[in-house]
Amino acid sequence: MVSGKSIGSLLFICMCIPAFGLDTHQKILREDVRTLSVRNNNDFMQPPVIDLNGYNTIDINFDIIGEKHEDLCYRLIHCNSDWQPSSLVESEYLSDFNEYRVEDFEYSYNTFTHYVNYNIRIPASPQSILKSGNYLLQVYSYDNPDSILLQARFMVAEDLATVSGFVSGRTDRGFNDKFQQLELEVALPNNGEIDPLTDLKVTVMQNNRPETERAISTPAFVENGVLHFRHSPYLIFPGGNEYRRFETVRADYAGLNVDSVRFVDNQWHAWITPDSQRGDKPYRYDSTQHGRFKIDEYNSTDPDLSADYVDVHFKLISEEYPETDVYINGDFTNNIRDSKTRMHYNNMESSYEIIMNLKQGSYNYRYETVSKNGGEDQESNIEGDKYETRNEYLVRVYLRKPGDRYDRLIGYKVITID
C-alpha cells in the first residue's frame, strides 16, 4: 500500500520536471545546511562510484547548524547519462521502498558553532540498488517531502568495459600551449551483443566540474572489439591551472596559505594570504586534491563532529572587470555559481573579496569569471591555461541497447596527464 505522503513525493518529483528538465545539480537548498560532501569510502581521491552488487560504499555527509535534530528522509532518482530522470519506475531500480530514514546523526562537541552532523551510507543495504547508472539523492523533511534540503550525485557501475588512455599537452590545437587532449580506448566483452557504433556513449569530465562534461558517441575506429577515440575536438580541454589551497585544521594557528587568524565575537576568522592573477606567470607545479576538500581538525579523532566553523576571508588583488562576475570555485561550493560564491569588488583595496563560513579542513579553490551578458564560464582570465596542469579526467562509458529504457554505466576510469 502506498501512503498519501509517498504519493505526494512522487507527484512532487513529476511536477518539478519542467519542459527543459529537472535541475539535478548537486547543491544545498536550505540556508542552515552546510558542508555537503560525497565520499568514496575506499579512497578519498576516487569518484563517488559504487559497484553494482559489490561491497564498496560511499558516504553523503552534511551538517545542519543548530542544536536540534531533525527527522529527515531521502529518496533516490535514477538518471540517464545526462543526469535527467530515466523512465524506470522505482521498483525496477530499487529492492526497497524509496523512502529511507536518515538515522545516522550526532551532535557537535567542543565547537563554538553548534551543529548536527548527518551521514547517509550508500547502498542502504546489500543489493538494494538493482540497476547501474547515475543516481540523484534528495534529502527532505519527514513531515514535508516537498521540502528538499539538498541534492547529491553518485554513480553505480557494472564491470563490463575496460577504459584506458592518456592526456597530453600535444594537441590538435597546439603543441605544449594552452590545451590538453585525451586519447581513449574502450575494450568491450567479446560476445557480439553490443554494437559499438550505436549502443555506447562516452562522457569525459575535468576535475569533477559538471560544466566541463563532454559526450562522444562515435569512435575514430574499432579494432578487435576495442573502440579508439583519437583526434576528437570533444576531447580537447583548456589546461587551466593548479588549484590554490589552504588549511584551517587548527583554528588558532595560521596554517598553509593563511595569513592570520583571529577570534572575534565568538567566531574564528582566517584571512587567506592575498592572491593575484596567474595568467601571465610561468606554470608552477603543486600537488593538490583536484578541487576536493577534506574536513580535518588537528586534535580530533572525529573531525566531522569536532571541527569548528571559521569565517574564511578570500582576497584577490586585481583590476575590476565591470562586465564580468568573479566567483570562487571548488568542490566545497558544489561548483555552483550564485550569490554565495560571487565575489565583491573593494575599490579601496583594488581587490575582489568574499567571506565564506567553512568547516575546518584542507581546501582547494580557483577563481572563475562569467560574463554578465551571458557568456561562457572562464577561469583562464585569472588563473591562465597551462598545458602542464595535473588535471584529473573522469571517463564513463554508458550502454543503451535498442529497446532499453535507461543508460547503464558499464565502465569508468580516472585519467591524469602524463
KAQUIRA-V749106 format. One line per field, one symbol per residue. burial: 1 if it has 16 or more other ideal C-beta (glycine too) atoms within 10 Angstrom, else 0. A space follows every 10 residues. Layout:
burial = ???
This chain:
burial = 0000010010 0110000000 0101011100 0011111111 0000001111 0100000111 1111100001 0111111111 1010110101 0011010111 0100100100 1010111111 0111000011 1111111111 0000100111 1111111101 1010101010 1000000111 1111110100 0001010011 1111111110 0111010010 0000001010 0100111111 1111111110 1001100100 1000000111 1100100100 0000000111 1111111001 0011111111 1111110100 0001111111 1111101000 1010100000 1101010111 1111111111 0000001011 1111111111 1111111111 0000011111 11101010
